[in-house]
């Protein structure tokens, strides 16, 4: 199941830099993960300072 970024996101971009497939992009006030591209590796969750990304 793909990861999703919660409203806790502080839009720092750390997750996007770590995503090996480029599935994360800046959205309206927070980053968003394209579920079709996400490979569920958890790199985004491991690097996020506020634990915003989580598996759905």
Secondary structure, DSSP 8 states (H G I E B T S, - for coil): --EEE-TT-----HHHHH-TT--EEE-SSSEEE-TTT-----HHHHH-TT--EEE-
